[in-house]
């Protein structure tokens, strides 16, 4: 059984993530300390990871798209509410096709919610309009 390079305790190999020299407990403590000391870098890393994972773009790509639109919604043309309580409501949302992952545009919260609702209920709405002659 290996010894941790930091705490020097002898532990089972399963306690060393991916064969690293520090045990899980020491690795977690180091990570937590770094996050506490570098909150801006940590938030930036989370943002970068989320954009890459969800949409396949970088934060710089998103910022460029926002600037190209003058920070206005592609549907209603309004900017997001700068006084909104939640941070996510103060920015434009990336509208994307969930099946293909292709980005369609940037939307304010209201348009994003309405479009999502419509996509879930489009078949029912079309059926209703066909019956009612609309």
Secondary structure, 3 states (H helix, E strand, C coil): CCECCCCCCECCHHHCHHHCCCCHHHHHHHHHHHHHHCHHHHHHHHHHHHHHHHHCCCHHHHHHHHHHCCCCCCCCCCCCCCCCCCHHHHCCEEEECCCCCCEEEEECHHHHHHHHHHHHHHHHHHHHHHHHCC
